[in-house]
Amino acid sequence: MVTGAAGFIGSTLCERLLAEGAEVVGIDCLTDYYDTRIKQANAAPLRDHAKFTWIEGDLVTLDLTPLLDGVTAVYHQAAQAGVRASWGREFSVYTHCNVEATQRLLEAAKGRGVRIVYASSSSVYGDVERVPMHEDDRPQPHSPYGVTKLAAEHLCRLYTRNFGVETVSLRYFTVFGARQRPDMAMHRWIHACLTGGRIELFGDGSQRRDFTHVDDIVEANLLAARRGQPGAVYNVGGGNQVDMATLIETIVRLTGNRATIDRQPKAHGDVRQTLADIGAAKRDLGFAPKVGLEAGLRNEIAWLERWIQASPAR
């Protein structure tokens, strides 16, 4: 089972599982955080596959018990994403999608022998002074979004310790690649360069991120389902720490197009830097990132070029 199956990571994971011969149940409630037509396009090839079952619904209200029949692993990708949008009134959406949904899934998994691989986030660490970030560092989220991802992590560990539900949490570090969400900086900047738009840059461009290609994220999920220690948390990073100014320069070079930079104040909830210590994932899972930043950028640029050509009004 893959929750959030129509999303960026979820749909890519479903494709990999189907290619390996698995039967996959995909669940997605198609929230309107971004254009649902994008999610529908992600899911369209999956829904035509003979071994794929599509279910549209909310994890908080669905009857999950019968859906878990015969399921050996759940890749829990479903979440309300976005740091900047998680403040104010929208926080209730984040608690619903990220905390309540996870708790409902864990309840349904009790006593069923199913392993749950939970998609957490580097945002749980907060705005740290020193990197790389290690799983034993004290989490201090810098945004409401990060708070909800950490809360769901704690729920996973609680259900492992109290009820024997096998959970493994993966802390993703800035995922990129084909199908990346349109609200994410890399997607927006590539799109601006390809269409003659404006690059919206929050802050001075010195912020640094550990970029991780979606194929490496998918690989980490499969490894976690097979080898992860129950109740454990693992960083999943690509080792591609780059500042935003350099990233923009690289995108401009690879696209051959320059866009106007629209400088904005630093956004609430944004952190200065991220970099993953992936020692535990290497040791326990055998994880090693394989896709470098430039190769991954070329992959995303090619995908976005095709998307723009197919959707000229976008």
NORPEBEL-V111273 format. One record per helix or strand of 2 or more residues. SS is the DSSP state (@ for helix, = for strand). FROM is the first residue (numbers start at 0). LEN is the number of residues. Records with the same first field share a line. If there is no record, write none. Layout:
SS=FROM-LEN  FROM-LEN
This chain:
==1-2  23-5  51-5  72-4  114-7  165-7  174-2  197-5  207-6  231-5  239-4  259-5
@=7-12  35-12  63-4  83-3  87-22  121-3  143-20  184-11  213-14  243-12  278-7  292-18
